[in-house]
Amino acid sequence: MQALHGKVALVTGVSAPKGIGRAIAQRLAQDGAHVVVTDISGAIEGGMTTRAGLLDALAQDIITRGGSALALTLDVTSARDIAAVMEQVLARFGRLDILVNNAGSLAGSDNFLSTNAAQWTSSFEVNLLGPMMLSQAVIPEMRKLGGGRIINIGSTGSLGAEAGFGAYTAMKHGLVGLTKTLAAEFGPDGILCNTVCPGFIATDMHEAANTRLSQEQGMSVADIKQQRYANVALRDAGLPQDVANAVAFLAGPEAQYVTGINLPVTGGVPFGI
């Protein structure tokens, strides 16, 4: 039997074609879960494709492959959106077992003195307030089931710091605090909460950054990658599937005694200060 057969999982931030969220949703579906794929509405930056269209296509692909999926738009900073999604999930499946807080924002990724209050607030709302509100929404349903899993997607910015990412780093550190609080408070209810901390992962965003750095520094993309990965023990970026595998472990029965941890998926990269 598949490890997550009959379970229902809600994953946020799923629309990016080569994103971590998409890989997580596909892996949980492969393991037998009914997967609710969500993201904010609107067009993808630099293209005409909408996030809703990408969500629908992903859900259909999962169904075509024999899985079960439901695509819903969700702004994780909106209490109204969260309530509406919960209502639809429970109407469709009657339960919710797994929450993956993957949606994130790099707002405020600048030197500290140039970061303004609006950027800091935006980073807080997406990276920390959203996971908090979603956790509050799902925990009562998990309690009814006698347990559940909440998996927060952090980063190396959850474990250390480097210059130029002040808001993001502060919120990802806060996400670890949220994880540990939920693990401590709701462990008696059988609810496990952990953080997965990716390093360099070959997503659309990461590849775009490599291309931009190549143009700015007048170097080939290959040389940029060699430079960026010099401190990674495995000397390369990971794949979205590497993060998805870690999430699948924490969501599955083999992690039934694992809670409150930060699991790095980094290829052995230093965390900074």
N, C-alpha and C positions, 0 to 999 in steps of 0.2 A: 504494500500500500504506500502511496506517496506520503511524504512526511507531514504535509500540511493539508491533507485531504479533509474537506469540509470546513476548514477555517476560512475566515473572511479578513482580508488585509486591505487597509487604506494607505495609499502611498501618495505623498504630495510632491509637487515639482517634477512632473513626469514627461512633459511634452518634448524636451530637446531630443532630436533624433539620435545623437550619440551621447546622451546624458546618463548620469548615474541612476536617476530615478527610473528611466525606461528599463535599464538592465535589471534593477531590483524588481520591478513589476513583472517582467518576463520570467525571472527566476522563481519568484513566489508562485506564479501561475503554473510553471513547470512542476513545482513541488506539490501542486494540487489545491492551492488556495483559490477562492473566489477573490479576484483583485479589483479594487476600486481605484482607478487611475485618475488623478486630479492635477489641475494647474490653473493659473489665472487665465482669464479670457484675453483676447487681443491677438495682434499679429506678432509673428516672430521677428525680432530685429533684423533688418537687412533683407527681408523677403516678404512675399505676399501670402505665405501660408499662415493660417491661424493656429493658435495653440489648441483650440477646440477641435479643429480638423485633425491635427496630429494625434490628439487623445483618442478620437473616434477610430482613426486608422489603427492605432496600437491595440485598442480593445478588440477590434474586428480581427486583427492578426492573431491575438491570443485565442479568440474563439475558434478561428479557422484551424488552429493547431490543436484543438481539443480541450482548451482551457475555458475558464469562465471569467468574464471581465465586464465592468461597468465604467463608462467614462463620464465624469462630472467636472464642471468648472468650479474652482474654489479659490477664493482669495483668503489666504490663511490669516490675514490681519482683520478679517471681517467676521464678527460674531454672528451676524445674520447668515452669511454664507456657510459657516460651520454648522449652524443649526439646521439649515436646509439640507446640507449634504448628509448629516446624520439621520435626518428624517427619511431621506431617500434610501440610504444604505439599509436601515432597519426595515423599511417597507419591502425592500427587495430580498434581503437575505435573513433578516430577523436577528442578526447578531453582528458583533465586531470583535475579533480576536487579536488583531495585530495592527498597530499604527506605526508607520515609518515617516518620521518628520524629516523629509529630504529637501523641501523648498528652502532656498537661501538667496541672499543678496550680497553683492560686493559694494553696496552703497557706502561711501565714506572711505574707499580705498585710496588714500592720499596721505601725504605727510600730515602729522597730527595738527599742526598749527593752521593748515588749510582746510581742515574738516569742520564743516559748520553744523549747527544744531539740527537742521533739517535732515542732513545726511545721517547723523548719529541716530536720530529718531527713526528714520526709515530702516536702518540696519537693525535697530532694536525690534521694530514691529515685525519684520519678516523672520529674522534669525532667532528671536527669543520669545517675543510675545505670542507669535503664531503657534509654536510648539506648546507653549503653556496653555493656551486656550483650547487647542485640539486635545491635549491630554486631559484637561478638565471635562471635555465633552465625552471622551471615550471611557474614562475610568469607571463611571457608574455602570456602563454596559458590561465592561469586563468583570466587574464585581459580581454581577448577576450570573456570569458564566463560571465563576470560581477561579478566574485568572485571566491573564492576557500578556501581551508583549508590547512594549513601547521601545522603539529603536530610533534614536536621534542620530542624524548624520552631522558630525562635526567636521574637523579637519586638523591638520597639524597646528592650525591656529587655535585649537582647543587645548593644546599641550605645551605650546611655547609661543614665541612672538618674534616677528621680524619687522623692521621699519617699514612704514607706508601702509599698514593695514590695521590702523588703530581701532576703528569702529567694529570691523569684522572680527578681529581678534578678541576684543572685549566681549562681544556677544557670543562667540563660540566658546569662550571660557565660561560665560554664564550658562550656556547650554549644558556643559558638564555639571555645573551646580544643580541645574534642574534635574538632570538624569539621576544624580545621587540622592536628591531629595525624594524623588518619586520612588526610587528603589527602596529607600529606608522607610518611607511612609506607607507604601502599598504592598510591600513584600508579604505582610501577613494575609493579604487578600489574594496571594498567588500571582500578582502582577509584577513582572520582571521588566526592568528598564536599563538599557545600556546605550553607550555611544560608540559609533563606528567613526574612526578618524582617518579619512583618505589623505594621501599625499598627492604627488603629481599623478593625475589620472588623465588618460588621453580622451578627453571629452571635446565637444565642439569648442567650448570656451577655452580650454587649454591649448588646443591646436591653433586657434585664432591668436592667442597671446604669443605663441612661438613665432607665428608669421609676422605679427606686429613688431616684435623685438628684432627679428631678422631684418626688417626694413629700416628700423630706427638705427641699428648698429652696423648696417652694411655687411652683415654676415649671412652665410647660408643657414637655412633652417636646421640642417644637420649639425652645424657648428654650434648654433644656439642650444640645441638639445644637449649636445655634449657638455656645454658650459653649465646649463641648468641642472643636469643630472650628475655632475661631478661628485657631489656629496651624497648621492643615493647609493647605498651599498650594491644594489642590483644594476645601477648605471642606466636605468631606463624608466619611463613612465609605466604605470600600471594601466589596466583596462577597466572600464566600468563594470565588467563581469567580476573582477576581483573584489570589488566592494559589494556587489550583489551576493557573492558567495559568503562573505562574512555576515551579511544581513540574514541570509537564509539559515546559517548556523544558529544565530541568536534567536531567530523566530521558531526554530524547530525543537523537537523533543530532546535532542542531545545537549541542549543548553538549559535544561530545566533547573540547574543549580548555579546559574551564572546571572548575576545582577549587579548593577552599580559600577560596571567597568568601562574603561576607554580602550577600545580595540584599534590600534593603529594598522592601517593598510597602506603602507608607505614605501615598501621595498627597502626599508632601512634608512630612512632619511632623518637627519638631525632635526630637532624641533625648534631650533633657535634658542634665544635666551630663556 
